[in-house]
Amino acid sequence: MDKSETYEEKQIKQLGERIKMYRKQAGYSSSEKFAYEKGFNRSQYGKYEVGVNMRFDSLLKVLQALEVTPAEFFSEGFELEDDED
């Protein structure tokens, strides 16, 4: 982790990476096409994938469109903060 990147920033970035991964697994190579077909604002959805902070209800809508449960989504890839100093 970049030392200038906070724990929260790292986790939000990981959130975006996971959303992107599931979108690609769903067969959408384009975030714009996915957003359009699922009724999301394309610009806002693109921000979610690059790691812009999002509301929890927005995350739930994205997960529903991806047909992924929150338990599946958070089952891996989100580590606890390192205690390294």
Buried (B, 14 or more C-beta within 10 A) or exposed (E): EEEEEEEEBBBBBBBBBBBBBBBEEEEBEEBEEBBEEBEBEBEEBBBBBEBEEBEEEEBEBBBEBBEBEEEEBEEEEEEEEEEEE
